[in-house]
Amino acid sequence: MARDVLIIPGIGDDVEGVERQTSHWREAGVDPVVAPAHWDAPLETFEETVDLLLQLAAEKTAIVGISAGGSLAVYLASRTGLPCI
């Protein structure tokens, strides 16, 4: 059974790049789910994104944040109780 992990990229939201870099994780039983943070969105949209990420994180086993995504990952982990890397 795969362990789903939520990955949040840094500023630039390079979802495709992170997906390429983590695709081999599946061989180890980890299913990486990369979700953009929409860093350049207006504040109201960013708050909606955070709400959506909280919902998505509830279905995962851990949260990984890359660069600026690390700060958001720590926040999501504090709200969900999931481990954060």
Protein Blocks (a to p, Z undefined) as FASTA:
>chain_A
ZZdddddddehiamklmmmmmmmmmmnopacddddehlmbcfklmmmmmmmmmmmmmmpc
bdcdehjlmmmmmmmmmmnopacZZ
